[in-house]
Amino acid sequence: MEDQVRQTIESYFRLVNEEKFDEFFDLFDPDVEFKAPFNFTARGLENVKPFYLQVPVNYPHHVDTPEEILVSGNRAAVFIDFVGTSKEGIAMAFKATDWFRIEDGKIKSLNIFYDSHHLARVGSGKKKS
């Protein structure tokens, strides 16, 4: 089971970085539970898709690098290094953590954590990344 979880997580990062969204969305359970900073909460893949489809719009250059993947049973925690450039041309870099629950090879729940206040300040040009 843990090998399947690790493969799903590795595919998640590879596909989001390559912007292969058709394959990427196949990784999710149709009834996925999703939470991200800026109070974004959604249930169901169709409600989650807009979050990811905005990534290349808001960050024309973006790379999420999983620095460490910890798997326990059907759960995984991933420490991530994000580097990108905003649509305004502002360089962005920050650390994040994703918490996954995988069921039957699909992402059943995902919680994304990062310092949204820092990101907002950097994105507004008030602070360097």
Secondary structure, DSSP 8 states (H G I E B T S, - for coil): -HHHHHHHHHHHHHHHHHT-HHHHHTTEEEEEEEEETTTEEEESHHHHHHHHHTHHHH-SEEEEEEEEEEEETTEEEEEEEEEEE-TTS-EEEEEEEEEEEEETTEEEEEEEE--HHHHHHHHTTSS--
